[in-house]
Amino acid sequence: MEPLMYMMMIEKSKTYNKLTKKIVIEHVENIRKLDDEGKLEICGVFKGYPGMAGMYILKTNSREEAEEICRMEPLVVGGYATYKLVTLQIANRENNYLL
């Protein structure tokens, strides 16, 4: 089976600048939960890319599971952001970098 991960690209909505401290705390708690569950490879904030908030790279068993994680992200639930989910085929030493 080819190694896959899923990248959640988080895009700012028109209400992103109205984020509350409560939502930010819920967002960070969600990140911690995903990390504790082993479902988060990496996450971060984009700097210098207007309209983009950040991204998660998710390690899940299926695209459906990754999609559910995206839908439950507090920034998305609150309407502060939208997302795009991209399937990422991993290139590494074990698969000769997809050669």
C-alpha positions in Angstrom: 0.0 0.0 0.0 1.4 3.4 -1.0 2.0 5.7 2.0 -0.6 8.6 2.0 -1.2 11.5 4.2 -3.8 14.3 3.9 -3.1 18.0 3.9 -5.7 20.3 5.3 -5.2 23.8 3.8 -7.0 26.2 6.1 -8.3 29.3 4.3 -9.5 32.5 6.1 -13.1 33.4 5.8 -14.5 37.0 5.9 -15.0 36.6 9.6 -11.5 35.3 10.4 -10.5 38.7 11.9 -13.2 38.3 14.5 -11.7 35.2 16.1 -12.3 35.0 19.9 -9.9 33.8 22.5 -12.3 30.9 23.2 -12.2 29.7 19.6 -8.4 29.9 19.5 -8.2 27.8 22.7 -10.6 25.3 21.2 -8.4 25.2 18.0 -5.3 24.6 20.0 -7.0 21.9 22.1 -8.1 20.2 18.9 -4.4 20.3 17.7 -3.3 18.7 21.0 -6.0 16.0 20.7 -5.0 15.1 17.2 -1.3 15.0 18.2 -2.1 12.8 21.2 -4.0 10.4 19.0 -1.1 10.2 16.6 -3.1 11.7 13.7 -1.1 14.9 13.3 2.2 14.8 11.4 2.8 18.5 11.5 0.9 21.8 11.5 1.7 25.4 11.2 0.7 29.0 10.3 1.4 30.5 6.9 3.2 33.8 7.0 3.0 36.1 4.0 0.2 34.3 2.2 -2.9 36.4 2.2 -6.1 34.5 2.7 -4.3 31.4 4.0 -4.3 30.7 7.8 -2.3 27.5 7.9 -2.3 23.7 7.4 -2.3 20.3 9.0 -0.7 17.2 7.6 -2.9 14.4 8.9 -2.0 10.7 9.3 -5.3 8.9 9.1 -6.5 5.5 7.9 -8.7 7.0 5.2 -9.6 10.1 3.3 -13.0 9.9 5.0 -11.4 10.1 8.4 -9.3 13.1 7.4 -12.4 14.8 6.0 -14.2 14.3 9.3 -11.3 15.8 11.2 -11.4 18.8 8.8 -15.2 19.3 9.3 -14.7 19.2 13.1 -11.9 21.8 13.2 -13.2 24.6 15.5 -12.2 27.4 13.0 -14.4 25.7 10.4 -17.3 24.9 12.7 -17.3 28.5 13.9 -17.3 29.8 10.3 -13.9 31.6 10.7 -12.2 29.4 8.0 -12.8 27.0 5.2 -10.6 24.2 4.1 -9.3 22.2 1.2 -8.2 18.6 1.7 -5.5 17.3 -0.5 -4.2 13.7 -0.7 -0.4 13.7 -0.3 1.5 10.6 -1.7 4.6 10.3 0.4 8.0 10.2 -1.4 10.7 8.7 0.8 13.8 6.5 0.8 11.7 3.4 1.2 9.9 4.0 -2.1 12.9 5.5 -3.9 11.2 8.9 -3.8 8.5 7.6 -6.2 11.0 6.8 -9.0 
